[in-house]
């Protein structure tokens, strides 16, 4: 069965992708998930420069769940290009960066 989809001119072998922010750059979950089976890995947000994010506390419990204010912490584009892109290119999946 062909499950390929095309979104914004990018064809993925299937519509299954990770949620941005929750999957890091994929490296963190590589031992649990076969990244080759995904249509794409949507990585955590990447800024032009390293960003420490918000100071602590970043998470607070509430009656209905929790509040999250990490502040888009990330190592920056240069690190992402040098370290994460080569890692992700080992796999037969698209890379979506935001």
N, C-alpha and C positions, 0 to 999 in steps of 0.2 A: 504494500500500500504506500502510495506517495503522500507524505505528510508535509512536503515543502510549502513554505509560505514566503511571500515577498512583502516586505514592509519598507516603505520609503526607498525603494530601489535596491534593497539588500535582500538577497534570497538566503533563507535559513533552511536547513534540512527538515526542521520541524518547528512548531511554535513554542517549544518549551525553553524558557530562559529563566535566569535567576533574578531575584529582586535586588535592585540597586541598594547597596549599603549593607545588606544582610549577608552577603556572600564574599565580602572582601574583594580580592582579585582572583578568587578561585583556589589559590594555593592552600588556603586554610581548610578546604573541604575535599581536596583531591583524593585523599585516602578513603573518603566515605561515599563519594559520588564519581561515577565515570564521566568525566567532562566531555568525552567524545560523544556521549549520547544526547547532549544538550544541543538545542538549536543555536543558542548563544549564551555567553556569560556576560551579564550586565554587571560591570564592576562598581565598586564603591566610588563615589564622586572624586574626581581628580581636579585639583586647582593648579594654576600656573606655578605656584610656589608652595613650599611646605606650609601646612596650617595646623597649629596645635589644637584647635577646637576650643570649646568653652572650658572654663575652669570648673573644678568640682564644687558642688555636687552636680552630676550630669543626669542622674536618674532619681526620680522620686515616686514612691508608691502612692497610689490614690485609692479611694474606695472602689472605683470602677476599673482599675488596672494600674498603669504607670505612665508617667510623663518622661519623655526623653529629650535631652538638650545637649547632645554630644557636640554639635557645632561643626559637622563636616570635617572632622580631623582627617588629614591625609598627608602622605609624604611628598606630594608635589609631582608635577609632570615629568621632570628629569628622572626622578627615581622610578616612576611608573614606566617610562620608556626603556630605561636601562634594565630593570629587574622584572617587572611584571609582564610586559609584552613578550619577551623571549620565553618566559614560562608558559604563557597562554598559547603561543604559536606551536607548541608541541602537540596540541590537540586539534582535532577536526571539528572545530566549532567557531562561530563568529564571535567577535569581541565588540561589545557595546560599551562605550565610555561616555560618561556624562560630566 
